[in-house]
Amino acid sequence: MGALAKLLVGIVFIVLGAWLISPFWLVPKPAYFDWFHPTMTVLKGIIPLLLIFVGLLVVWIETEEMKTPNLEDEMKEKQKTLTAKG
């Protein structure tokens, strides 16, 4: 499949997905395509879990950074010792 065909399929998927989860008052569609409310329910369940996951990730990364020595400080100290010797 060519790049243009993949691009067109991607655009169709984006438009179809946006149409399916849009509310009825915004875009008219048959009643059996009411996916707006289930989508909002799923998002309401996912967002707190996503916040917890991102928070854990940030805490983990920051604790790892605190454990490792600061390379800039080490480079400055080495530079000072080299200039003092020379």
Sequence and secondary structure as in RCSB ss.txt:
>XXXX:A:sequence
MGALAKLLVGIVFIVLGAWLISPFWLVPKPAYFDWFHPTMTVLKGIIPLLLIFVGLLVVWIETEEMKTPNLEDEM
KEKQKTLTAKG
>XXXX:A:secstr
  HHHHHHHHHHHHHHHHHHHS TTTS   GGG  HHHHHHHHHHHHHHHHHHHHHHHHHHHHHHHHS  HHHHH
HHHHHHHHHH 
